[in-house]
């Protein structure tokens, strides 16, 4: 049996990045980005804790001061990224800065889902697990993020 290598989701094309996701995949990314927006707006979901890790875990006062300084900027950055993904998930190509925003959303989704599933680096994929669909989604998001990072290599964004 010959296995065909699946087409990558993102590929560099000159100064742009080609989006090679199918319509269903694009719709899923758009829906997930919308769900992330809702979670971020609530801002009190325990699943968000990996998005805002403690800078000073041994000093609650310093950590609270740090969080007060950066939390709103981090939140705005993520909400802006969600907006870009929502606006561009139907596009055939992305500007490098748009791809960077996709990476922010994909990584944020991975962190939230991994937190909710209580996944650690030592966990192995179990196709018999009761939450196999969510774990599969987590792996897919990781694959998309990896391919986005690979496609962004060499672009100067920022």
Buried (B, 14 or more C-beta within 10 A) or exposed (E): EEEEEEEBBBBBEEEBBBBBBEEEBBEBBBEBBEEBBEBBEEEEBEBBEBBBEBEEEEEEEEBEEBBEEEEEEEBEBBEEBBBBBBEBBEBEBBBBEBBBBBBBBBBBBBBBBBBBBEBEEEEEEEEEEEBEEBBEBBEBBBBBBBBBBEBBEEBEEE
